[in-house]
Amino acid sequence: MTKISVVIPTLGGEGIKKTIRCLMDSSIVPSEVIICIPKKFYHLIDKKIESEVVQIIQTEVVGQVAQRAIGFNNAKHEYIIQLDDDVFLDRECIKQLLLTIKLKKLLSRKVLF
């Protein structure tokens, strides 16, 4: 099975709970979800979202690009999805993304006869 990491920068908005719920209800559940939040906003996030799959990383920086970079550096898997904290994926979205990537890889191989 393909393992997937998801990186989500946030400032602690309420949408993060629904985003995580959508990921956990997905036909392919990510192996890890990395939430990156600046230390000064850490008090705004519901710590109950943290689990075996969901980890919260406090960053020294504010800014989604820098927060994403920290998340990418902590991701463990080959495939990484980056999401905003208010994106709600369809149940089949991750499955379709993986199928598309695998099909593209298959079609790009050179066959020698």
C-alpha positions in Angstrom: 0.0 0.0 0.0 1.2 3.5 -0.9 1.9 5.7 2.1 1.0 9.3 1.9 1.9 12.4 4.0 -0.3 15.5 4.1 1.2 18.8 5.2 -1.2 21.6 6.3 0.0 25.0 7.4 -2.4 26.8 9.7 -2.9 29.8 12.0 -5.4 27.8 14.0 -8.6 28.3 12.0 -11.8 26.3 12.7 -11.7 24.7 9.3 -8.8 22.5 10.2 -11.1 20.1 12.1 -13.3 19.5 9.0 -10.2 19.2 6.8 -8.8 16.4 9.1 -12.2 14.7 9.3 -12.4 14.6 5.4 -8.9 13.1 5.3 -9.7 10.4 7.9 -12.9 9.6 6.0 -11.1 9.3 2.7 -11.1 6.0 0.7 -7.3 6.2 1.2 -6.4 7.5 4.6 -3.0 9.3 4.8 -0.3 7.6 6.9 0.5 10.9 8.5 -1.0 14.4 8.6 1.5 17.2 9.7 -0.1 20.4 11.0 2.4 23.3 11.1 1.4 26.2 13.3 3.5 29.1 14.5 4.2 29.0 18.2 2.4 32.3 18.8 -0.8 30.8 17.4 -0.5 27.3 19.0 -3.1 28.2 21.7 -5.7 28.6 19.0 -5.6 25.0 17.8 -7.6 22.2 19.4 -5.0 19.8 20.7 -7.6 17.0 20.5 -6.9 16.7 16.8 -3.5 15.2 17.5 -3.4 11.4 17.2 -1.3 8.5 16.0 -1.7 9.9 12.4 -2.1 13.7 13.1 0.9 15.5 14.5 1.2 19.2 15.4 4.5 20.9 14.8 5.1 24.3 16.3 7.2 26.6 14.0 9.3 29.6 14.8 8.1 31.2 11.5 4.8 32.6 10.3 3.9 32.2 6.7 2.4 29.3 4.8 5.4 28.8 2.5 7.9 28.5 5.3 5.4 26.4 7.4 4.9 24.0 4.4 8.7 23.7 4.0 9.0 22.6 7.6 6.2 20.1 7.1 7.9 18.7 4.0 11.2 18.4 5.9 9.3 16.3 8.5 7.3 14.2 6.1 8.3 10.5 6.0 6.7 9.3 2.8 7.4 9.6 -0.9 4.0 11.1 -1.7 3.2 14.4 0.0 0.0 16.3 -0.4 -0.1 19.9 0.7 -3.4 21.4 1.7 -4.7 24.6 3.1 -6.5 24.3 6.5 -9.9 25.0 4.9 -9.8 22.5 2.0 -12.3 19.7 2.2 -11.4 16.8 -0.1 -13.9 14.5 -1.8 -13.8 10.9 -0.4 -12.2 9.6 -3.6 -9.7 12.5 -4.2 -6.5 10.9 -2.8 -7.3 7.7 -4.6 -7.8 9.5 -7.9 -4.5 11.5 -7.4 -2.6 8.3 -6.8 -4.1 6.5 -9.8 -3.2 9.5 -12.0 0.4 9.6 -10.7 0.8 5.8 -11.2 -0.7 5.9 -14.7 1.6 8.8 -15.7 4.6 6.8 -14.4 3.5 3.7 -16.3 3.0 5.6 -19.6 6.3 7.4 -19.3 8.3 4.2 -19.1 10.3 3.4 -22.3 9.7 -0.1 -23.5 12.6 -1.7 -25.4 12.0 -4.6 -27.7 
